[in-house]
Amino acid sequence: MYRDFNSPLYKAWRLSVFKRDGFKCAFPNCGYKGKKINAHHIKRFSDYPQLGYFRSNGITLCAIKGGHHDLVKDKEECYVELFTSIINQKEKV
């Protein structure tokens, strides 16, 4: 499956992740709130396209230089458990 960043489906997924996370970085002890945030796939889209548009497979990370999006990129498998735990707590609310 090809990920089209301009598709209405992708944009809706991204917005739903941002809304759930309060438009701020969900990485522990961060909380950056600003224009430089990304909706990041917890399980990589290229590896798990079937999970691509499930809100539960997304987390908001700061995209400032050296921020949490940079920290996690290409190391997603190291953060799956942490991010899943964070998202499970948010989804219960």
Secondary structure as UniProt FT lines:
FT   TURN            5..6
FT   HELIX           8..20
FT   TURN            21..23
FT   TURN            28..30
FT   STRAND          37..41
FT   TURN            45..47
FT   HELIX           49..51
FT   TURN            52..53
FT   HELIX           55..57
FT   STRAND          58..62
FT   TURN            65..66
FT   HELIX           68..72
FT   TURN            73..74
FT   HELIX           76..78
FT   HELIX           80..92
//
